[in-house]
Amino acid sequence: MNTLLAKEMILSYLKEDVGTGDLSTDLVFGRELRGTGVFLAKDDGIISGTELIALTYSLYTNDVKVTLYKHDGDRVQKGEDIAKVEGPVYVLLTCERIILNLMQLMSGIATAARRMVDALDDPSIRIVDTRKTHPGLRMFEKYAVTCGGAFNHRFALYDGVMLKDNHIAFAGGIEKAVALVRGKLGHMVKIEVETETEEQVKQAVKAGADVIMFDNRTPDEIKHLVTLVPEHIITEASGGITLQSINTFKGCGVDYISSGSITNGAKPLDISFNSTEGIKP
């Protein structure tokens, strides 16, 4: 995760949430009061986003001490402490919600990714995410995928070519579309072609695609289609693959399985922030 970009994104979230000031905190506490709090897991899962605790506080002050009990990628059980923080109370409380929002989302995605990896139970196939992410959160969500043991597909439109059905239709066919791209593209970027039929797979092979995706094909169909693809071409299965169905793709022969449900359908992991001092009503 790029620290500089993360700071810029979190700063924009703080500007949105805090605006001209945190009325509740500013009117109750002075700037000198110090306190201690813990981030607590309220469900079982995989943790992601712990690095953002100190990073978020640093946008206000360097006077917050963060002690991590769990690190990104670690399993956590309900009731376990994730981190302890000590510092000015106004900073701890003003930043609380932004940190929780990100950690809950990211940990939910990391947990979803780990469940899919475990359900597939096939080390010969890597599970990857897609571009089905929430606007403004892609960097954090894709990082969370890796914390769960899965991998990233292309990050955005700029770092990989994927010729989908509409590209192919407008270009006049797979071979023509690949030729147009190949004539202008540098050697460092791969070309992936989405296919839906056996004939399209053969066309993609002939066109010299670097990656061939089998879109919305059953595991049995994929087992046949991979036999048509030379070993030097990467293969990928995609289309409606979820936690409930991914185990049926074990041993299907592809190199990668992509699923938008890792980021698009993940339930945030329940995490809370509690003061370790004072009296709660």
DAQUI-V548126 format. One record per helix or strand. SS is the DSSP state (@ for helix, = for strand). FROM is the first residue (numbers start at 1). LEN is the number of residues. Records with the same first field share a line. If there is no record, write none. Layout:
SS: FROM-LEN  FROM-LEN
This chain:
@: 3-16  23-6  51-8  89-6  96-25  138-10  165-7  174-9  198-10  219-10  246-4  261-4
=: 34-8  45-2  65-4  75-2  81-8  126-3  151-1  161-3  191-5  211-5  234-5  256-3  271-5
